[in-house]
Amino acid sequence: MERAQQQNLMMKTLLTTNWNGARIFRVAVGITALVYAFIRHDALMGWAGGFILLMGLANMGCGIGGCSTPVTKKQDEKMPESIHFEEIK
């Protein structure tokens, strides 16, 4: 039961944090595509809309501002002061 609670908490955190304009736009486009698919009975548009909607809700994919790769900066990375080149004949 504890594992289910942890997964539930992770899902709530995923859905309620890191909202930005690009993520809202993906959700809006996904909903619009789904509505269009239901009105026009278009299965391909329905699949595409569902995919885009899930990408927006889960904040997955590398859309604008949605790439979830961590940005780490190495501090105190020292560059060599001088580079010595040896001539090869």
Backbone as CSV, one residue per row, in Angstrom:
resi,resn,N_x,N_y,N_z,CA_x,CA_y,CA_z,C_x,C_y,C_z
1,MET,0.815,-1.195,0.000,0.000,0.000,0.000,0.863,1.265,0.000
2,GLU,2.033,1.176,0.636,2.907,2.339,0.702,3.423,2.733,-0.674
3,ARG,3.717,1.754,-1.510,4.206,2.047,-2.860,3.142,2.788,-3.674
4,ALA,1.902,2.386,-3.535,0.812,3.061,-4.251,0.672,4.507,-3.790
5,GLN,0.868,4.740,-2.510,0.780,6.105,-1.990,1.927,6.962,-2.512
6,GLN,3.117,6.360,-2.602,4.259,7.099,-3.142,4.038,7.447,-4.607
7,GLN,3.510,6.498,-5.378,3.245,6.766,-6.793,2.165,7.824,-6.945
8,ASN,1.154,7.794,-6.076,0.087,8.791,-6.113,0.652,10.176,-5.813
9,LEU,1.535,10.259,-4.839,2.158,11.540,-4.494,3.030,12.048,-5.638
10,MET,3.783,11.142,-6.285,4.613,11.546,-7.420,3.754,12.075,-8.565
11,MET,2.613,11.428,-8.823,1.731,11.878,-9.902,1.135,13.244,-9.577
12,LYS,0.739,13.458,-8.337,0.207,14.766,-7.943,1.265,15.850,-8.105
13,THR,2.496,15.540,-7.715,3.586,16.502,-7.853,3.855,16.807,-9.320
14,LEU,3.840,15.776,-10.160,4.081,15.960,-11.586,3.022,16.852,-12.225
15,LEU,1.772,16.670,-11.823,0.681,17.429,-12.438,0.535,18.841,-11.892
16,THR,1.083,19.115,-10.709,0.838,20.425,-10.101,2.057,21.340,-10.055
17,THR,3.206,20.901,-10.564,4.394,21.759,-10.505,4.955,21.998,-11.906
18,ASN,5.802,23.007,-12.006,6.537,23.365,-13.231,5.626,23.725,-14.401
19,TRP,4.581,24.462,-14.163,3.716,24.915,-15.252,4.294,26.193,-15.837
20,ASN,4.422,26.229,-17.157,4.883,27.422,-17.856,4.010,27.608,-19.097
21,GLY,4.288,28.632,-19.843,3.466,28.947,-21.016,3.461,27.851,-22.058
22,ALA,4.601,27.250,-22.302,4.685,26.197,-23.320,3.876,24.972,-22.907
23,ARG,3.919,24.644,-21.638,3.160,23.478,-21.161,1.662,23.737,-21.257
24,ILE,1.233,24.925,-20.882,-0.183,25.287,-21.000,-0.608,25.270,-22.460
25,PHE,0.264,25.761,-23.349,-0.043,25.759,-24.777,-0.221,24.337,-25.300
26,ARG,0.669,23.399,-24.890,0.537,22.005,-25.331,-0.771,21.386,-24.854
27,VAL,-1.152,21.670,-23.618,-2.415,21.137,-23.098,-3.585,21.723,-23.881
28,ALA,-3.553,23.021,-24.157,-4.637,23.661,-24.909,-4.725,23.109,-26.334
29,VAL,-3.582,22.916,-26.990,-3.587,22.362,-28.348,-4.102,20.930,-28.327
30,GLY,-3.709,20.152,-27.328,-4.179,18.779,-27.214,-5.685,18.699,-27.022
31,ILE,-6.222,19.543,-26.160,-7.670,19.561,-25.933,-8.394,20.002,-27.194
32,THR,-7.874,21.029,-27.859,-8.482,21.502,-29.102,-8.480,20.406,-30.163
33,ALA,-7.382,19.693,-30.297,-7.298,18.607,-31.278,-8.260,17.483,-30.934
34,LEU,-8.406,17.166,-29.652,-9.358,16.128,-29.245,-10.798,16.527,-29.537
35,VAL,-11.138,17.770,-29.263,-12.494,18.252,-29.556,-12.755,18.202,-31.056
36,TYR,-11.787,18.649,-31.837,-11.918,18.597,-33.295,-12.085,17.158,-33.767
37,ALA,-11.322,16.241,-33.167,-11.391,14.830,-33.555,-12.765,14.243,-33.256
38,PHE,-13.339,14.597,-32.117,-14.676,14.084,-31.787,-15.741,14.663,-32.708
39,ILE,-15.617,15.953,-33.023,-16.611,16.584,-33.893,-16.534,16.011,-35.302
40,ARG,-15.334,15.833,-35.835,-15.129,15.370,-37.211,-14.991,13.853,-37.338
41,HIS,-15.047,13.136,-36.215,-14.868,11.677,-36.220,-13.548,11.297,-36.897
42,ASP,-12.499,11.978,-36.486,-11.173,11.790,-37.080,-10.274,11.075,-36.071
43,ALA,-10.019,9.790,-36.305,-9.245,8.991,-35.361,-7.789,9.439,-35.296
44,LEU,-7.191,9.777,-36.417,-5.791,10.196,-36.425,-5.597,11.481,-35.620
45,MET,-6.507,12.411,-35.790,-6.430,13.656,-35.021,-6.654,13.368,-33.535
46,GLY,-7.482,12.398,-33.233,-7.712,12.021,-31.845,-6.465,11.464,-31.197
47,TRP,-5.758,10.578,-31.915,-4.506,10.039,-31.395,-3.478,11.153,-31.206
48,ALA,-3.357,12.033,-32.187,-2.387,13.127,-32.096,-2.739,14.067,-30.942
49,GLY,-4.012,14.395,-30.819,-4.446,15.277,-29.731,-4.218,14.654,-28.370
50,GLY,-4.503,13.364,-28.256,-4.275,12.678,-26.991,-2.802,12.632,-26.627
51,PHE,-1.967,12.400,-27.629,-0.526,12.360,-27.410,-0.004,13.723,-26.949
52,ILE,-0.437,14.774,-27.626,0.007,16.129,-27.263,-0.520,16.506,-25.880
53,LEU,-1.763,16.125,-25.583,-2.335,16.413,-24.267,-1.553,15.701,-23.165
54,LEU,-1.234,14.436,-23.360,-0.463,13.701,-22.358,0.942,14.264,-22.201
55,MET,1.544,14.700,-23.314,2.868,15.326,-23.219,2.803,16.594,-22.378
56,GLY,1.746,17.366,-22.562,1.605,18.599,-21.785,1.313,18.336,-20.324
57,LEU,0.450,17.366,-20.038,0.111,17.071,-18.651,1.286,16.476,-17.886
58,ALA,2.039,15.611,-18.537,3.161,14.963,-17.871,4.446,15.769,-17.982
59,ASN,4.422,16.853,-18.735,5.590,17.703,-18.972,6.754,16.882,-19.532
60,MET,6.436,16.053,-20.514,7.444,15.226,-21.168,7.667,15.733,-22.579
61,GLY,8.734,15.278,-23.180,9.056,15.713,-24.531,9.933,16.943,-24.488
62,CYS,10.582,17.204,-25.567,11.485,18.350,-25.615,10.886,19.484,-26.418
63,GLY,9.701,19.870,-26.058,9.113,21.060,-26.656,9.759,22.284,-26.051
64,ILE,9.251,23.432,-26.372,9.817,24.675,-25.854,9.614,24.714,-24.348
65,GLY,10.690,24.689,-23.618,10.627,24.778,-22.164,10.189,23.506,-21.474
66,GLY,10.015,22.420,-22.205,9.518,21.206,-21.586,10.541,20.115,-21.431
67,CYS,11.734,20.342,-21.870,12.752,19.311,-21.777,13.174,19.179,-20.317
68,SER,13.103,17.996,-19.806,13.355,17.825,-18.379,14.773,17.358,-18.096
69,THR,15.711,17.777,-18.901,17.096,17.444,-18.616,17.623,18.412,-17.568
70,PRO,18.320,17.902,-16.565,18.806,18.793,-15.509,19.923,19.700,-16.011
71,VAL,19.874,20.919,-15.563,20.908,21.878,-15.919,21.880,21.948,-14.752
72,THR,23.064,21.442,-14.964,24.068,21.489,-13.911,25.273,22.254,-14.423
73,LYS,25.777,23.085,-13.582,26.960,23.858,-13.923,28.075,23.441,-12.989
74,LYS,29.183,23.085,-13.588,30.328,22.701,-12.773,31.050,23.963,-12.341
75,GLN,31.164,24.102,-11.058,31.869,25.262,-10.533,33.330,24.909,-10.315
76,ASP,34.118,25.880,-10.364,35.559,25.735,-10.164,36.192,24.794,-11.179
77,GLU,35.673,24.771,-12.372,36.302,23.983,-13.432,37.433,24.827,-13.989
78,LYS,38.623,24.401,-13.733,39.780,25.210,-14.101,40.257,24.856,-15.499
79,MET,40.506,25.873,-16.253,41.073,25.719,-17.585,42.590,25.700,-17.425
80,PRO,43.263,24.958,-18.275,44.731,24.980,-18.190,45.246,26.382,-18.506
81,GLU,46.249,26.784,-17.747,46.773,28.148,-17.908,47.527,28.303,-19.222
82,SER,48.291,27.299,-19.585,48.997,27.391,-20.853,49.037,25.995,-21.478
83,ILE,48.938,25.992,-22.767,48.954,24.737,-23.512,50.264,24.661,-24.254
84,HIS,50.962,23.577,-24.108,52.255,23.384,-24.760,52.066,22.461,-25.962
85,PHE,52.401,22.956,-27.145,52.316,22.170,-28.349,53.697,21.707,-28.764
86,GLU,53.781,20.479,-29.236,55.052,19.929,-29.696,54.973,19.746,-31.199
87,GLU,55.949,20.253,-31.902,55.962,20.157,-33.369,56.379,18.754,-33.794
88,ILE,55.602,18.190,-34.684,55.866,16.848,-35.208,56.389,16.983,-36.620
89,LYS,57.545,16.330,-36.901,58.136,16.450,-38.219,57.999,15.152,-38.968
